[in-house]
Amino acid sequence: MTDSHAARDIDTSRPHSARMYDYYLGGKDHFEVDQQAAGKVADVFPAIFVCAGENRAFMHRATRILAREHGIRQWLDIGTGIPTEPNLHQVAQAVVPEARVVYADNDPLVLKYAERLMRSTPEGRTTYIQADFTEPEAILGAPELHEALDLTQPVALSLNALLHFVPDDLDPYGIVARLLDALPSGSALALSHCTPDFDPVTWQTLCDIYIAAGTRVQVRSREEVGRFFEGLDLLEPGVEVGHRWRPDPREQGTTEPTDIEVSLWTAVGIKP
């Protein structure tokens, strides 16, 4: 599909979660309808900008740690979202230039910007698949995936801020298990997930805003997020609030956010 086809497929009549996330991160790849919906979220939960930033920071840390400490050289990042630098491949290839990354997303807007996702180091490789998380066989069977990744070697499955858009009736636990089944021992699962645990009333209101805009959501508790890691060896500190999972030292004068502001459970597990 060409960029022009992708552009025609972009629905600007209603807000889109990926474009709203781009707005929270201070990006420019969103429309007025997304800004209006994101503004409603920010009115209810002003810390949404902190939440989005801490989610991004967790992805960076988890990627670096898997590369440096666990020998991961390959990533499958599903629910990629609109490119925001540094992207996962840039973080990974800064540590290991030979890193290979496959991005997958079902949003035509992400396809429009996919060229940004494929600016690899000479030693490494990046590619993009337009595919839906709820169709794991399409992802696992994509020729682009097999051209870029060696599935006999460990792969990190990266699911950042994705699973809260996959309600239980779509079987997110079964899909994650299916994806991990296709990966060898030594592979990893890294994910972040919004939670109502610290402020259930506010998060119910936020869910209502997204649902009214046409996006299904299901935020989950710490225990429910932990279920995604059944059978894996969790890295320390286990399932933890985003800003407290292996934090980098904060810049001088930067205050640490609260659990309520972050409202993300994050974790990384290794497949035995």
DRENDO-1510 file (C-alpha; in Angstrom, 1 decimal, always signed):
<recs>
REC; n; res; u; v; w
REC; 1; MET; +0.0; +0.0; +0.0 .
REC; 2; THR; +1.4; +3.4; -0.9 .
REC; 3; ASP; +1.4; +6.5; +1.3 .
REC; 4; SER; -1.4; +8.0; -0.9 .
REC; 5; HIS; -3.6; +5.0; -0.3 .
REC; 6; ALA; -2.8; +5.1; +3.4 .
REC; 7; ALA; -3.7; +8.8; +3.6 .
REC; 8; ARG; -7.1; +8.1; +2.0 .
REC; 9; ASP; -7.7; +5.3; +4.6 .
REC; 10; ILE; -7.2; +7.7; +7.5 .
REC; 11; ASP; -10.5; +8.5; +9.3 .
REC; 12; THR; -10.3; +12.1; +10.5 .
REC; 13; SER; -14.0; +12.2; +11.5 .
REC; 14; ARG; -13.4; +10.7; +14.9 .
REC; 15; PRO; -10.5; +10.7; +17.3 .
REC; 16; HIS; -7.9; +7.9; +17.3 .
REC; 17; SER; -6.0; +6.5; +20.3 .
REC; 18; ALA; -2.6; +6.6; +18.5 .
REC; 19; ARG; -3.1; +10.2; +17.4 .
REC; 20; MET; -4.3; +11.2; +20.9 .
REC; 21; TYR; -1.1; +9.6; +22.3 .
REC; 22; ASP; +0.9; +11.6; +19.9 .
REC; 23; TYR; -0.7; +14.7; +21.3 .
REC; 24; TYR; +0.1; +13.7; +24.9 .
REC; 25; LEU; +3.7; +13.3; +23.9 .
REC; 26; GLY; +3.8; +16.7; +22.2 .
REC; 27; GLY; +3.9; +15.4; +18.7 .
REC; 28; LYS; +2.4; +17.0; +15.6 .
REC; 29; ASP; +0.8; +13.9; +13.9 .
REC; 30; HIS; -2.8; +14.4; +15.0 .
REC; 31; PHE; -5.9; +16.2; +13.9 .
REC; 32; GLU; -8.3; +18.7; +15.6 .
REC; 33; VAL; -10.7; +15.9; +16.5 .
REC; 34; ASP; -7.9; +14.1; +18.3 .
REC; 35; GLN; -6.8; +17.2; +20.2 .
REC; 36; GLN; -10.4; +17.8; +21.3 .
REC; 37; ALA; -10.8; +14.3; +22.7 .
REC; 38; ALA; -7.4; +14.4; +24.3 .
REC; 39; GLY; -8.3; +17.7; +25.8 .
REC; 40; LYS; -11.4; +16.0; +27.5 .
REC; 41; VAL; -9.0; +13.4; +28.9 .
REC; 42; ALA; -6.6; +16.0; +30.2 .
REC; 43; ASP; -9.5; +18.0; +31.8 .
REC; 44; VAL; -10.3; +14.9; +33.8 .
REC; 45; PHE; -6.8; +13.6; +34.3 .
REC; 46; PRO; -4.2; +16.4; +33.8 .
REC; 47; ALA; -1.4; +13.9; +34.5 .
REC; 48; ILE; -2.1; +12.1; +31.2 .
REC; 49; PHE; +1.0; +13.8; +29.8 .
REC; 50; VAL; +3.1; +12.5; +32.7 .
REC; 51; CYS; +1.6; +9.0; +32.1 .
REC; 52; ALA; +2.5; +9.1; +28.4 .
REC; 53; GLY; +6.0; +10.3; +29.0 .
REC; 54; GLU; +6.7; +7.7; +31.7 .
REC; 55; ASN; +5.4; +5.0; +29.4 .
REC; 56; ARG; +7.8; +6.1; +26.7 .
REC; 57; ALA; +10.7; +6.2; +29.3 .
REC; 58; PHE; +9.9; +2.6; +30.4 .
REC; 59; MET; +10.1; +1.4; +26.8 .
REC; 60; HIS; +13.6; +3.0; +26.5 .
REC; 61; ARG; +14.8; +1.5; +29.7 .
REC; 62; ALA; +13.4; -2.0; +29.1 .
REC; 63; THR; +14.9; -2.0; +25.6 .
REC; 64; ARG; +18.4; -1.0; +26.8 .
REC; 65; ILE; +18.3; -3.5; +29.6 .
REC; 66; LEU; +17.3; -6.4; +27.4 .
REC; 67; ALA; +20.1; -5.5; +24.9 .
REC; 68; ARG; +22.8; -4.9; +27.5 .
REC; 69; GLU; +22.0; -7.5; +30.2 .
REC; 70; HIS; +20.1; -10.3; +28.4 .
REC; 71; GLY; +21.7; -10.5; +24.9 .
REC; 72; ILE; +18.5; -9.6; +23.0 .
REC; 73; ARG; +19.3; -8.6; +19.5 .
REC; 74; GLN; +15.8; -8.9; +17.9 .
REC; 75; TRP; +12.5; -7.2; +18.7 .
REC; 76; LEU; +8.9; -7.6; +17.6 .
REC; 77; ASP; +7.1; -4.4; +18.6 .
REC; 78; ILE; +3.3; -4.6; +18.1 .
REC; 79; GLY; +1.0; -1.6; +18.5 .
REC; 80; THR; +3.9; +0.6; +17.4 .
REC; 81; GLY; +2.0; +3.9; +17.2 .
REC; 82; ILE; +3.1; +7.0; +15.4 .
REC; 83; PRO; +6.9; +7.3; +15.2 .
REC; 84; THR; +8.3; +9.4; +18.1 .
REC; 85; GLU; +12.1; +9.7; +18.3 .
REC; 86; PRO; +14.0; +8.0; +19.7 .
REC; 87; ASN; +12.0; +5.0; +18.5 .
REC; 88; LEU; +12.6; +1.5; +19.8 .
REC; 89; HIS; +15.1; +0.5; +17.0 .
REC; 90; GLN; +17.1; +3.7; +17.7 .
REC; 91; VAL; +17.3; +2.8; +21.4 .
REC; 92; ALA; +18.3; -0.8; +20.7 .
REC; 93; GLN; +20.7; +0.0; +17.9 .
REC; 94; ALA; +22.5; +2.6; +20.1 .
REC; 95; VAL; +23.4; -0.3; +22.3 .
REC; 96; VAL; +23.8; -3.0; +19.7 .
REC; 97; PRO; +24.1; -1.6; +16.2 .
REC; 98; GLU; +23.2; -5.1; +14.7 .
REC; 99; ALA; +19.8; -5.1; +16.4 .
REC; 100; ARG; +16.8; -6.1; +14.2 .
REC; 101; VAL; +13.4; -4.7; +14.8 .
REC; 102; VAL; +10.0; -5.6; +13.3 .
REC; 103; TYR; +7.2; -3.1; +13.9 .
REC; 104; ALA; +3.6; -4.0; +13.5 .
REC; 105; ASP; +0.5; -1.8; +13.7 .
REC; 106; ASN; -3.0; -1.7; +12.1 .
REC; 107; ASP; -3.3; +2.1; +11.8 .
REC; 108; PRO; -3.0; +3.5; +8.3 .
REC; 109; LEU; -1.5; +6.7; +9.8 .
REC; 110; VAL; +1.4; +4.6; +11.2 .
REC; 111; LEU; +1.9; +3.1; +7.7 .
REC; 112; LYS; +2.0; +6.7; +6.3 .
REC; 113; TYR; +5.0; +7.4; +8.6 .
REC; 114; ALA; +6.6; +3.9; +8.4 .
REC; 115; GLU; +9.6; +5.2; +6.5 .
REC; 116; ARG; +10.7; +6.8; +9.8 .
REC; 117; LEU; +10.5; +3.4; +11.4 .
REC; 118; MET; +12.9; +1.8; +8.9 .
REC; 119; ARG; +16.0; +4.0; +9.2 .
REC; 120; SER; +18.2; +1.3; +10.5 .
REC; 121; THR; +21.9; +1.2; +11.2 .
REC; 122; PRO; +23.9; -0.4; +8.4 .
REC; 123; GLU; +24.6; -3.4; +10.6 .
REC; 124; GLY; +20.9; -3.8; +11.7 .
REC; 125; ARG; +17.5; -4.2; +10.1 .
REC; 126; THR; +14.1; -2.7; +10.6 .
REC; 127; THR; +10.9; -3.3; +8.8 .
REC; 128; TYR; +7.2; -2.6; +9.2 .
REC; 129; ILE; +4.1; -4.8; +8.9 .
REC; 130; GLN; +0.6; -3.5; +8.7 .
REC; 131; ALA; -1.2; -6.1; +10.9 .
REC; 132; ASP; -3.6; -6.3; +13.8 .
REC; 133; PHE; -2.6; -7.7; +17.2 .
REC; 134; THR; -5.8; -9.7; +17.3 .
REC; 135; GLU; -4.7; -11.7; +14.3 .
REC; 136; PRO; -1.4; -13.2; +15.6 .
REC; 137; GLU; -1.1; -15.7; +12.7 .
REC; 138; ALA; -1.0; -12.9; +10.2 .
REC; 139; ILE; +1.9; -11.3; +12.1 .
REC; 140; LEU; +3.8; -14.6; +12.6 .
REC; 141; GLY; +3.2; -15.6; +9.0 .
REC; 142; ALA; +4.3; -12.3; +7.5 .
REC; 143; PRO; +7.2; -12.7; +5.0 .
REC; 144; GLU; +8.7; -9.4; +6.3 .
REC; 145; LEU; +9.0; -10.8; +9.8 .
REC; 146; HIS; +10.9; -13.9; +8.6 .
REC; 147; GLU; +13.1; -11.9; +6.4 .
REC; 148; ALA; +14.1; -9.6; +9.3 .
REC; 149; LEU; +14.1; -11.9; +12.3 .
REC; 150; ASP; +15.6; -15.4; +13.1 .
REC; 151; LEU; +12.9; -17.1; +15.2 .
REC; 152; THR; +15.4; -19.7; +16.3 .
REC; 153; GLN; +17.1; -16.9; +18.3 .
REC; 154; PRO; +15.6; -14.9; +21.2 .
REC; 155; VAL; +13.2; -12.1; +20.4 .
REC; 156; ALA; +11.8; -9.5; +22.7 .
REC; 157; LEU; +8.0; -9.1; +22.2 .
REC; 158; SER; +7.3; -5.4; +23.0 .
REC; 159; LEU; +3.7; -4.5; +23.8 .
REC; 160; ASN; +3.7; -0.9; +25.1 .
REC; 161; ALA; +0.4; +0.8; +25.9 .
REC; 162; LEU; -1.4; -1.7; +23.7 .
REC; 163; LEU; -3.2; -4.2; +25.8 .
REC; 164; HIS; -5.6; -1.8; +27.5 .
REC; 165; PHE; -7.1; -1.4; +24.0 .
REC; 166; VAL; -7.8; -5.2; +23.8 .
REC; 167; PRO; -10.8; -6.1; +26.0 .
REC; 168; ASP; -11.1; -9.6; +27.4 .
REC; 169; ASP; -13.6; -10.8; +24.8 .
REC; 170; LEU; -10.8; -10.5; +22.2 .
REC; 171; ASP; -8.7; -12.9; +24.3 .
REC; 172; PRO; -5.6; -10.8; +24.9 .
REC; 173; TYR; -4.1; -13.4; +27.2 .
REC; 174; GLY; -4.5; -16.2; +24.6 .
REC; 175; ILE; -2.9; -13.9; +21.9 .
REC; 176; VAL; +0.1; -13.1; +24.0 .
REC; 177; ALA; +0.6; -16.7; +24.8 .
REC; 178; ARG; +0.3; -17.6; +21.1 .
REC; 179; LEU; +3.0; -15.0; +20.2 .
REC; 180; LEU; +5.3; -16.2; +22.9 .
REC; 181; ASP; +4.8; -19.8; +21.9 .
REC; 182; ALA; +6.4; -18.9; +18.5 .
REC; 183; LEU; +9.5; -17.5; +20.2 .
REC; 184; PRO; +12.4; -19.6; +21.6 .
REC; 185; SER; +13.8; -19.9; +25.1 .
REC; 186; GLY; +15.5; -16.7; +26.2 .
REC; 187; SER; +12.9; -14.5; +24.5 .
REC; 188; ALA; +11.3; -11.7; +26.5 .
REC; 189; LEU; +8.0; -10.0; +27.0 .
REC; 190; ALA; +8.0; -6.3; +27.8 .
REC; 191; LEU; +4.8; -4.4; +28.4 .
REC; 192; SER; +3.1; -1.4; +29.9 .
REC; 193; HIS; -0.6; -1.2; +30.7 .
REC; 194; CYS; -2.8; +1.5; +32.1 .
REC; 195; THR; -4.4; +0.7; +35.5 .
REC; 196; PRO; -7.3; +2.0; +37.6 .
REC; 197; ASP; -5.7; +0.8; +40.8 .
REC; 198; PHE; -4.7; +4.2; +42.1 .
REC; 199; ASP; -7.8; +6.2; +41.1 .
REC; 200; PRO; -10.7; +4.0; +39.9 .
REC; 201; VAL; -13.3; +6.8; +39.6 .
REC; 202; THR; -11.1; +8.9; +37.3 .
REC; 203; TRP; -10.1; +6.0; +35.2 .
REC; 204; GLN; -13.7; +4.9; +34.7 .
REC; 205; THR; -14.4; +8.4; +33.4 .
REC; 206; LEU; -11.4; +8.2; +31.0 .
REC; 207; CYS; -12.6; +4.8; +29.7 .
REC; 208; ASP; -16.0; +6.3; +29.1 .
REC; 209; ILE; -14.4; +9.1; +27.0 .
REC; 210; TYR; -12.5; +6.7; +24.8 .
REC; 211; ILE; -15.5; +4.4; +24.4 .
REC; 212; ALA; -17.8; +7.3; +23.5 .
REC; 213; ALA; -15.2; +8.2; +20.8 .
REC; 214; GLY; -15.3; +4.7; +19.3 .
REC; 215; THR; -12.3; +3.1; +21.0 .
REC; 216; ARG; -12.8; +0.1; +23.1 .
REC; 217; VAL; -10.7; +0.0; +26.3 .
REC; 218; GLN; -10.2; -2.2; +29.4 .
REC; 219; VAL; -7.8; -1.0; +32.0 .
REC; 220; ARG; -6.5; -3.7; +34.3 .
REC; 221; SER; -5.3; -4.3; +37.9 .
REC; 222; ARG; -1.8; -5.3; +38.9 .
REC; 223; GLU; -2.9; -8.9; +39.3 .
REC; 224; GLU; -4.6; -8.9; +35.8 .
REC; 225; VAL; -1.4; -7.4; +34.2 .
REC; 226; GLY; +0.7; -10.0; +36.0 .
REC; 227; ARG; -1.3; -12.8; +34.3 .
REC; 228; PHE; +0.3; -11.9; +31.0 .
REC; 229; PHE; +3.6; -13.1; +32.5 .
REC; 230; GLU; +2.5; -16.6; +33.6 .
REC; 231; GLY; +5.2; -19.1; +32.8 .
REC; 232; LEU; +7.9; -16.4; +32.4 .
REC; 233; ASP; +10.7; -15.4; +34.8 .
REC; 234; LEU; +10.0; -11.8; +35.8 .
REC; 235; LEU; +12.9; -9.5; +36.0 .
REC; 236; GLU; +13.3; -7.4; +39.2 .
REC; 237; PRO; +11.3; -5.5; +40.4 .
REC; 238; GLY; +8.5; -7.6; +38.9 .
REC; 239; VAL; +5.2; -5.9; +38.0 .
REC; 240; GLU; +5.9; -2.3; +39.1 .
REC; 241; VAL; +4.5; +1.2; +38.5 .
REC; 242; GLY; +6.2; +2.6; +35.4 .
REC; 243; HIS; +8.5; +5.2; +37.0 .
REC; 244; ARG; +9.8; +2.7; +39.6 .
REC; 245; TRP; +10.8; +0.0; +37.1 .
REC; 246; ARG; +14.6; +0.2; +37.0 .
REC; 247; PRO; +14.5; +4.0; +37.1 .
REC; 248; ASP; +17.3; +6.1; +35.6 .
REC; 249; PRO; +18.6; +8.9; +37.8 .
REC; 250; ARG; +16.3; +12.0; +37.4 .
REC; 251; GLU; +17.7; +15.2; +36.2 .
REC; 252; GLN; +18.5; +17.7; +38.9 .
REC; 253; GLY; +15.4; +19.7; +39.8 .
REC; 254; THR; +13.0; +17.1; +38.3 .
REC; 255; THR; +10.4; +15.9; +40.7 .
REC; 256; GLU; +9.4; +12.2; +40.7 .
REC; 257; PRO; +5.8; +11.7; +39.7 .
REC; 258; THR; +3.3; +9.9; +41.9 .
REC; 259; ASP; +1.8; +6.5; +41.4 .
REC; 260; ILE; -1.6; +8.1; +40.6 .
REC; 261; GLU; +0.0; +10.4; +38.0 .
REC; 262; VAL; +1.7; +7.5; +36.2 .
REC; 263; SER; -1.1; +4.8; +36.6 .
REC; 264; LEU; +0.9; +2.3; +34.5 .
REC; 265; TRP; +1.9; -1.2; +35.4 .
REC; 266; THR; +5.1; -2.3; +33.7 .
REC; 267; ALA; +7.1; -5.5; +33.6 .
REC; 268; VAL; +9.6; -7.5; +31.7 .
REC; 269; GLY; +9.8; -11.3; +31.7 .
REC; 270; ILE; +12.1; -13.9; +30.2 .
REC; 271; LYS; +10.9; -17.1; +28.6 .
REC; 272; PRO; +12.6; -20.1; +30.3 .
</recs>
